[in-house]
Amino acid sequence: MTITAPRDFLKSLFDAAVRAADPLTGIKAHLPAKPKGRTVVIGAGKGAAQMAQALESVCDEKLEGLVVTRYGYGCETRDIEIIEAAHPVPDAAGLAAARRLMETVRGLSEDDLVIALICGGGSALLPSPPERLTLEDEIALNEMLLASGAPISAMNVVRKHLSTIKGGRLAAATKARVVSLIVSDIPGDNPAHVASGPTVPDGSTRHDALEIIRQYGLQLPQAALDHLNSPKADAPQPDDPVFSRHEHHIIASAGVSLEAAAAVAKAQGLEAVILSDAIEGEAREVALVHAAIAREVLGRDRPFSKPVVILSGGETTVTLRAKGGKGGRNGEFTLAAALAIDGHENIHLLAADTDGIDGSEDNAGAFADGGTVKRLRAAGLDPRRLLDGNDSYSGFKAIGDLFETGPTGTNVNDFRVILIR
């Protein structure tokens, strides 16, 4: 089959991946039975408002509660309150929302049910620093973690031991039964790592958090280190009896989304392969591996024969090397890949975040092909300097290669697709 409009084709695969991550399907499949008492909804994440809307559409009982999402990501709901706060750097609105969530569940009885709607982004949206630490300390911690190059799972181990709501603490604060419905943006789909697990505990310890801080050279305030060296930082463990009646379900994930995209490609007569749904590592280094595979296919028809679509997911990281640059991990991946496929006109790629926002800008990601580097230079830009300055957004914006979707209402992390014609 000949693809005459590569970008439209790549976008169609992204759209299929997002549709497959629609929380409505998973919520229908895991809707808990009505309790004797009240049903209270809580939640956090960049797709939490849409999850609340979906829950209301399939639930015929009276619901109450609140969820917190990123500014601009809210939507209309019937009874569930939507609160907006800052992401990826926390703010006072998130701090107030975290307190309200705790207050909401604390007064419930054993006859009540809590439905927790959790998805990626919840860590930043629920700042709740422990005693002697401030919101400013949590903001500084988030900025350090985002700049460190640490994988998301490691970041969340640190976050949950410097919090009074993460690491299962939100669920531990109530006598009610808690059913968590989770859209996973975590490689490997560990439910305790999504949004730092406010309702799902894991076995990590404060000592693990201290080791991560040492490994990545994080310069935390002394008050934070003092807290981590105290038993007060210990999060409840999974075998704690407080969780005995609770349950959790992964209702959407990267693996399902990649399979959906592969099916669309195959339906159009193209072979499609999935490298992995759990790829981690430095974005620019992951890009070099992907580009090397694409060149091998183009030149030697191995390990796959062209034409072919190569898909992958997971969550890469970016170690900030300069100040003032704009762009997220998918933009960085795309720029590094563009440099590595320069001149290979039959390679086209898209890397984007399935929630619609790559980093802190207004794009989901970016397109690239064998002519991207040439177009950047024609615009008076040095692509290597842009990469060194972590400034992929500025480059792709200048040549019209940003991929913009707006909020998608879900979040199963990075989506990467390479078409080799």
Order of alpha helices (4+ residues) and beta strands (2+ residues): alpha-alpha-beta-alpha-beta-beta-alpha-beta-alpha-alpha-alpha-alpha-beta-alpha-alpha-beta-alpha-beta-alpha-beta-alpha-beta-beta-alpha-alpha-alpha-beta-beta
